[in-house]
């Protein structure tokens, strides 16, 4: 994302609308998913009020000859 567009409230407005719509339709829970290495996303979602419930790990196997 271009730096000039950060912190304008667009993402928050979109999430607010999506969660409001889900709540009106009877959903009680919401889940989001981001890469653990994406610290900005982690900060965004925790600031929004989401809590970590699990972590998914990725393993890379490198074959050498």
TAZI-V830226 format. One record per residue. N is the residue number from 0. RES is the residue in one letter. SS is DSSP state (hx for helix, st for strand, lp for the rest). NEAR is the number of other ideal C-beta (glycine too) atoms within 10 Angstrom. Layout:
<<N,RES,SS,NEAR> <N,RES,SS,NEAR>>
This chain:
<<0,X,lp,8> <1,X,lp,5> <2,X,hx,6> <3,X,hx,7> <4,X,hx,9> <5,X,lp,10> <6,X,lp,9> <7,X,lp,9> <8,X,lp,8> <9,X,hx,11> <10,X,hx,14> <11,X,hx,13> <12,X,hx,10> <13,X,hx,10> <14,X,hx,16> <15,X,hx,12> <16,X,hx,10> <17,X,hx,11> <18,X,hx,14> <19,X,hx,10> <20,X,hx,10> <21,X,hx,13> <22,X,hx,11> <23,X,hx,8> <24,X,lp,7> <25,X,lp,6> <26,X,lp,10> <27,X,lp,6> <28,X,lp,5> <29,X,lp,12> <30,X,lp,7> <31,X,lp,10> <32,X,lp,7> <33,X,lp,13> <34,X,lp,10> <35,X,lp,12> <36,X,lp,8> <37,X,lp,11> <38,X,hx,10> <39,X,hx,10> <40,X,hx,14> <41,X,hx,15> <42,X,hx,10> <43,X,hx,16> <44,X,hx,17> <45,X,hx,11> <46,X,hx,9> <47,X,hx,13> <48,X,lp,8> <49,X,lp,15> <50,X,lp,6> <51,X,lp,9> <52,X,lp,6> <53,X,lp,5> <54,X,lp,6> <55,X,lp,7> <56,X,lp,5> <57,X,lp,7> <58,X,lp,4> <59,X,lp,4> <60,X,lp,4> <61,X,lp,4> <62,X,lp,4> <63,X,lp,3> <64,X,lp,2>>
